[in-house]
Amino acid sequence: MGAGIELGFMILSILFRIAIWVIEIAITIIQCLFYALAYAISDFRADNKPLESGHW
């Protein structure tokens, strides 16, 4: 019984570490995408400045 519980806790701790690792990677990827998107939008707005100034 004791060995089974220990093994269960070991598997849970490994799964927990993997889950945290996956979440960290996902957050990093989302941040990179967000920054890339923000950069693309600001770049797009900068490119369209002459057209926008024409409207105003």
N, C-alpha and C positions, 0 to 999 in steps of 0.2 A: 504493500500500500504506500509506504513512505517513498519508495523509489519512483512509483508512478506519479505521485504528487510533485516530486522534485523535477521529473522529466517534463511534466505539464507546465510548471513554472518556467523552466528553461526555454521551452518552445514559445510560451507566451512572451517572455522577455525578448527573444530573438525576433518574433513577429512585431513586437512593439518598436524595436529598434529599426527594423526594415520600414515600418509604417512612417516613423518620424523622418527617416532618410528620404523616402518617396515624397512626403509632404514638403520637405525642404527643397528638393529638386523641382517639384511642381511650382512652388512659390518663386524660385529663382527664374524658371522659364517664363512664368506669368509676368514677373517684373521686367525681364528682358524684352518680352513682346510689348508690354505697356510702354516702356521707354522708346522702343523702336517705332511704335505707333505714334507716340507723342512727337517724336523727332520728324517722322514722315508728315504729320499734320502741320507742324510748324513750318517745315520746308515747303509744303504745298501752299500754305498761306503766304509765305514769303514770295513764292513764284507768282501767285495771283494778285499781289499787291497793286500793280498798275491797273488791272481790271476793276478791283475793288474801289480804288481812288476815283476811277471814272464814274462809278455808280453814285458815290457820295458827292 
